Amino acid sequence: MKYLTAASRLLRHSSRNLSNRRSNLQLLCSIRPSSSGHSYTSLRSYEKFMQDDCFHRNISAKNSFRGSVVGILNCLAKFQSGGIRTHHRNLASTASIPERNKSFATINSDDISYFNKVLGGRGVVQDEEKLDDANTDWMRKYKGSSKLMLQPRTTQEVSQILDYCNSRCLAVVPQGGNTSLVGGSIPVYDEVIINIGSMNNILSFDKVSGILVCEAGCILENLMSFLDNEGYIMPLDLGAKGSCQIGGNISTNAGGLRLLRYGSLHGSVLGLEVVLANGTVLDMLGTLRKDNTGYDLKHLFIGSEGSLGIVTKVSILTPPKLPSVNLAFLACEDYLSCQKILVEAKTKLGEILSAFEFLDINAMDLVLTQLDGLRDPLPSSKHNFYVLIETTGSMESHDKEKLEAFLAQAIESGLLTDGVVAQDINQASSFWRIREGVPEALLKAGATYKYDLSLPPEKMYNLVEEMRQRLGTAANVVAYGHLGDGNLHLNISTKQYDDNILAKIEPFVYEWTSKQRGSISAEHGIGLMKANKLHYSNSTEVVQVMAAIKKVLDPSGILNPYKVLPTSVLSSQS
């Protein structure tokens, strides 16, 4: 009987253009019951790192890349030294935050005068209140002490700023919407903040090819609105779309809700304009989908978190806006059912499947408790797991029929215990609000230890269960994520940060992920939080090559220091 009730709910709440009453009755009567069972912490005291031996050196304003190949070869030759432990090792995470690099200069009045000359005074920010916001990350977990934020409006201004900072050995941190969850967009110490938010112009859009060219400071939601009017959509959608910027999205290779359908930014980004540490502008702003002329250097900067150069412009391929969009909010009793539903969705929905998200009961309860104005779409009972399935296609009646047939079969087989299909865009938005609201709810609940992991889908929830056993009642372990992409967002929510709790989480979570050959960062990046944990997901050889590339493109190490790469590796290359 519960399956008949659930099927009736699905049909009753489905979008307007359903099949006729007779078809609905036939579908309902075909279903048979199944026997399946169903606060804030100072940066200087929070994150722990290896000590930096200050590999940075003062250099001329325009560095030559002569000898770079030799440098890489010398770096590779160090592999035999055994200084770096390899993938799958039981690595310790107890280390100290690096001391401020003594090679970096400090801001003086002459520097301020130069920047005022370049930016005309309008983009030189020394106001304490504004700087406090720019020094603090979205999670209120990390805080720097920068005394200066620069707001360039053109690529040329970015080039002049970096040229000067490189000659003075002034460390800088690129900043967009400052929505990083790993401390990647805020200073560690007194680095100069270069905020590109003023570079927010849409430069061109080709309605035939769907190729958008814009500046890196464009807010993602603004680009989505622009494209909506043109009949296109952005290939990524994030919960932070109202404040994150496309340059930051690219610099972190942001994933988002529809990577299952449209892939990563490595596939969507066609070209970039990037300013290197010494002010050199790399014009790679191509708009061609096929270009095999040598090394595709843009991919170095996608996901490099501003550590190799500052992205100033982007060309991106955008997909057409399709008229038929359906969203179902569904309930499962166990994680195995969620996995089986995913397999069935890929098979039965195929070309129209655009998103497959999940959240557990802890995440659901947290959102409904902490956020105002949200209602449980399935209020009749609680469920252990919830799944959001979105379809996007070009034929409304065809898509609805496919989705309804899929859901009816899933209920009949016992994989689904309840569900509802959005009737209109407002209901669909409320469903998405539940899934996208989890990070905000966690922030309101107190301190959060956030982990963004790529794991084999069949293993993902095992980590959640093991973490609950380790922590007991000391913390609320909350899980949600992009099940269709194998991306788990593991969150440990507590009233306040506690070293005893952290010691139970780390290095266990990284070791567990490494044993599964997973990634310690699926889409959030490495930033400050995971810089010294890179070896859990990458071999010694890979990390050394990364460091060698950093040394070539940023010899003085001024770009986003203490982030992305282990400080011990950088120090060994000085």
N, C-alpha and C positions, 0 to 999 in steps of 0.2 A: 504493500500500500504506500510506503514512503516514496517509492520510485514513481508511482502514479501521481502523487502529490507534487513531487519535484518536477515531473514532466509538465504537469498542468501549469505550474508556476512559470516555467520557461516559455510556454506558449502564450500564457496570459500577458506576460510582460514583454513579449517580443516587439520588435519595431513594427510600424504600421502595416507595411505591405507583406502580410503573411499569406500563405496559401489559404484557400477557402475553408469554410467551417467543416465541410465533409472531409477534406484532406487532413485537417487538424484532428478530427475525431478518429480517422483511420490511424493516424500516427500515434495518438494517445492509446488507442486500444491495442496497438501492436506491442506495447511495452509490457514486459513481464518482470516480476520481482526476481532479483538475483540473490544467490546465497553468499555472495562475497561479503566478507567482513569489512567489515569496513576498516660648573664653577670656573673654573679658570685656573690655569697654572702657568707660572712664569716659564718662559722658554729656557731659561738658564738652569732650571731645576727639574724640568720634566723629561725631555728626551735625552737619551744617553748615547754618546758617540765615542769613537776612537779619537785620540789626540791628533791634531793636524800639525805636521812638521813644517808648515808654511812653504809649500812648493812654489808659490807665486813669486815672481820677480818683476822689478820695474823694467819696462821696455819702452821703445820709441813709439810715437803715435801711430805709425803705420808699420806693422810687423811684416817682414817677408816670410813666406812659407818655405824658404830654402832649408833644406836639411830635414823636412818633415818626414819624408819617407824613411830616412836613416833613423830618425827618432822612433818611428813606429817599429822598425825592425829591431832596434835596440830594446824597445819595450817588450816585443815578442820574445826576445832572447832571454828575458828574465823569468819566463815560465818555469824554467827548471829550478829556480831558487826555492820553490815551495813556500813562498811567503803568504800566498792566498789559499785558503781552504776551498775545496770544490763542492759542487752540487751534491746534495744528499748527505753532507756531513752534519753532525750534531753541533751546530754553531751556537755559541753563547751570544746573548744580546746584552750582556752587562758591559758597558763601556761608558766613557765620560764624553760629554758634549765637547766638541773641539774648541780650543781656545780661539779667540779672534786672531785671524791671520795677521801677523805683525807686518807683513809686506804691504798690506792695504793702507792707503793714506786716509786721513780724516778730512772732513769738509772744513774749508776756511773761507774767509771773506772774499778772496780772489776767485774761488770757485763759484761762489754765489754771483759775483759780478759777471763772470763769463756766461753763466746760464741765463742770467737776466738779459744779457746782450743777445743770446741766441733765441730765447723764447719771448723776448719783449716784456718780461715781468709777469705776463698773464699766466704762464704755466709753471711758475716757481712757487711751490707751496711750502711754507714754514709754520703755518698755523697749527698750534698744538692739538686742537680738537680734531682737525682733519687728519693730521698725522697719526693720532691715536687710532682712528678707524683703519687707516692704511697699514698700521703696524700690527693689527690684530686680525687673526684669521676668523673665518666664519664660525668655526666650532668654539671660539673663545678658549682655545687650547694652547696656542702659540702666540708669542708677542715679541716683536723686535723693538729696536730703539733708534730707528732712522730719524734724522733731523731734517730731511729734505725729500720732497716728492716733486718730480718733474712731469709735466703733462704736454708732451710734444703734439703737434697737429699735423706734421708732415714727415715723410720718410727722411727727407734731408735733415730735419731737426734731430731725428733719432740718430742719424749718422754722425752729426756734429757732436751730439752728447756723448756717444760711445767713443768716438775718436778722442775726445778730451779726457773722458774717464780712464780710457786705456793708457793714455800718456801719463796721467797722474797716478795710475794704479788705484783708482777709486772703485770699489766693488759696487755692483748694481744688482737690483732684483726687478725683473720685468713683472708688471702687474696689470691684470685686466679687471674682471669683475670680482676678483678676490674670493672665489667660491671654492678654492682648493680644500680638500679634506685631509691632506697629508702635509700641511705646512709648506707647500711649494711656492706660494705667491707672496709671502711676507718676509721681511728681513730677519736674519738670525741675530745680527748685531746692528751696526749703523749703516748698512748698505744704502745707497741712493735708490729710491723707488722711482722707476720709470713706468708711469701709468699711461697706457695707450688709449684710454677711454675717449679722448677727444678726437681720435682718428676713426670716425664712425660713418664715413660716407659710402654709399653704394655707387660704384663706379660704372657698371654696365650690367645689362642682363639680355641674353639672347633668347628670345621666345621660341626659336626653332630648336636649338640644341639644349636649352635649359641650363646654360652655363652662367653662373653669377660671379661677378668680380666685385670685391668690396674691400674696404680697409679692415684691419684686424680688430678695431675697437667696436665694431657693430655688435649690439646686443642680439643674442640668438633669437629672442622672441620678436624683435623688430624685423629681423630678416624673414622670419616665418610669416609675419603679417604682410610684408611686402610681396613675398612669393605667393601667398594665398590670393592676393588680388590679381596676380598674373597667371593663376591656374597651375601653380607648382607648389612644392613643399620642400623644406629642408630635409636632407637624408638622416638627420639626427634630431632627437627630441629628449630634453633633459628636464628633471624636476626644477633645476636652477635656471631655466631658460629666461626668466624675467630679469636676471642680473648678469649671468655669465656672458662672455664675449667670444666671438668666433676665433679670435687669435689664441685665446686661452684654451678653447675647445681643441684646436689643432695642436697646440703645444703639449697637451696632455693626451691626445688621441682619444678624446671622450667617446664613450660608447653609447649609452642611453637606451631608450625603450624599444627602438626599432632596428637595432643592429641585425636582428634575425632576418629582416627583410632586405635592408639596404646595405649591409656590410659596414666595415669600419671606415674611418676617414682616410686611411691609406688607399682605399679604392675610390672614394668620392672626390678627394682633393686633386685637382689637375695641375695646379701651379701655385707657387709662393713667391713673394718678395720677402727677403730676409736681410737684416743688417747684422753683420758680424761684430765681434768684440772690438775690432780696430776701426769700425766705421765703414768698412767695405760693404756696399750694397750688392747682394746677389739677386739679379733679376731672373727668376725662374717662373715668372707669372704667365706661363703658357695656358692656352685654352684648348689644346688639342687632346683628344682622348687617346691617340696613338702617336707615340714619339719615342723611338728607340735610338736616340742620339747620345750614346754614352751612358755614364752613371746617372741614375735618377736621384740627384742629390736632395730633392725636396723631402724624401722619406727620412733623411737624417734628422730633420727638424720637426717632423710630426711625432709627437710623444717625447721630445727631448726637454720639455719643461723650461724652455728659455735658457738652457745651460750651454747651448751651442750658438745661438743667435736669437734676435728678436724678430718675430714674424710681424710684418707691417701690412701686407696685402695678401689676398687669397683669391684664387679662382676655384670654384667648386661646382661639380655636376649635381644638379637638383632634379629629382624625379617629378613627373607630372602629378597633379592632384587628381585622384580618382574619385568618382562620385559616390561609390558605395562603400561605406564604412560601418562595420558592426562590432559591438563590444559585448562580451559575455562575462559576467562575474559569477564564478562557480565555486563549489565546495567539494572537497575530498576528505576522506577520513584518514588517509595515511599517505606518506610520501611516495610509496611505490605506485599508488594510483595516479599521483601527479606525473610521474615519469611515463606511465603507460598512456596517459592522456596526451602528453607531448608527442609520443611516437605516433599515436592515432591522428593527432592534429596535423602533423607533417605529411602523413599519408593521405588523409581524407580531405584536408583543406588545401594542401599543396600550394598552388600559385597565389592564393588569396591570403594566406596566413602572414600577418605582419608583426605580431607581437605575442609573446607568451611569457607572462610574469607570474610569480608566486609570492605568497607571504604566509607565514605560519600564524597560529592563533595568538602568540605573544605579540607579534607585530600588529595584528588586527586590533587586539584589546588596547594596545598603547595608543594607536591612532584615534580610536573612538573616545578614549579617556582624555587625551591631551589636546585635541584639536576641536574647536567649536564648529558647529554647523554641519557635522558629518553624521550620517545615519548608516546603520548596518543594512546593506542591501538584502540580507537574508536573516531577518530578525527572529524567525521562529525558533532557531536553535543555534548553538555554537558548533563550530567545526574546527578540526585540527589544522586544516590547510585550505587556502583560498587560491584560486587561479584566475587570472585575467587573460582572455583570448580575444585578440583583435584580428579582424579580417578586413582587407582593403582590395577592392576590385573595380571593374568597369561596368558590371551588369548586376543591378540591384536585386532583381528577382532570383537570378541564378545564385548569387552569393548567399542570400538568405536561405534558400532551399538547401544549399550545401551545409551551412552552419546548423540549421535546424535538424537535418538528418544526422549530422555528426553528434549533436548533443543528445538526441533521442537514443541513439545507439549506445552512447557512453552511459546514460542513465540506466538503460536496460541491462547493460553488462555489469552495473554496480560500481563503475569507476567514479561516477559523480553521484553525490547525495542530494544536491540542491543547486539551484542556479537561477539567474535572471539575465535576460538580454535587454540592453538599453533601448528604450523606446524613442529617445530623441537625443540631441546633442547635449542637453543639460544633464540628463541622467548619465550619459557617457562621461561627461566631465566630472560628475560626482564620484563615479567609479574610479577614474584615474586619480582623483584627488586623494582617495584612500591610499593607493599604492605610492604616489609621489609624496604624500605627506609624512611618510615614516621618518625620514631624516629630521624634519621639523619637530615631530612629536618626540623624538629621542632627545633633541636639544632642549626641549621644554622639561623633559623628565629629569634632567641632571647631567652628570658626566657620562661620556660615551667613549668606549674603546671601539674604534671602527676598523674593520678588516674587509678588504675588497679582493676576493680571491677567484681565480679560475680553477675549476676542478672538474673531473669527470662527473657528469650529472648524477650517475648512480651512487657516487660517494659523497656528494655535497652535504647531505643532511646528517651523515654519520659524524662529521666534525661538530655540528651543532649539539647533537646529543652527548658527545663526549665532553664538550665544554660545559654543558649543564651539570654533568656528573662531577666535574672538577670544581666548579664554583658553588654548587648547592644553592642555598638561599641567599648567598652574599651578593648576587647580582641577577638581573633579568637578562637572559640571553635571547636576543631577538634576531630572527632570520627572515630575509626576503631577497629578491633578486631576479635576474634575467635567466630563468631556467632554460629557455630556448638557446641561450648562449653558453650555458655552463658557468654562469657568473653568480657567485654567492656573496651577498652582503651580510656579513656576520657582525653583529653589534652587541656589545656587553654594556648594559645600562646600569649605572650606580648613582647614588645620591651625590657622591663626590669622588674625585680621583684618589686612589689608594694604592700605594706601592705593593702591598700584600696581594691585592687582587691582580695587579699587573704581573707580578711574579708567577702567578698561576696561569696567566694567559700566554705570556711570552717567556721563553721562545717556543712553547708548545705549539701554538697555532702555526708558526712558520715551519717548524720541524714536520708537523703533520702534513702540511701542504707540500713540502719538498718530497716527502716519501711517496706522495701520489703523483709526483712529477707535475704538480700544478704551478700556478703563477701567484706570487704574493701580491700582485697588482693587476687586476683585470682591466680597470678603466680609470681609476683615480690617480694613477701615477705613483712615483716614488717619493718625490719631495724631500723634506727633512726627516719625516717619520721613518722611512724605510731605506735611507741611503746606505746605511751600514748593514742592511739585511739583503742586499742584492744577490749575494751568493747562494741564497736559498733557492733561487730560480735560475741562476746563470752560472756557468762554469768559470773557472779561473781564466781560461783563455778568452772567453767572450767579454768578461769584465775588463781585462787588460786592453783588448782592442777598443772598447768603448772609451777607456781612459786615454788611449793614444789619439783617438779622434778628437776628444776634448782638447788635448794638448796642441793639436794642429790648428784647430779653429779658434781656440781661446788660450793662447800660450800663457797669458798672465793670470788666467783663472778668475777674471772679474765677474763673469756672468753667472748669476744665481749661485754663489759659492755655498759649500756645505750641503748641497742638494744632489740628488740623483745617484751620484757615484760615491763609493766609500772613500772617506778622507785618507785612509791608509794607502790606498792604491794611488791616489793623486800625489800624496807626499813622496811615494817611492819613485815618481817620475821626475822629480825636481832636479 
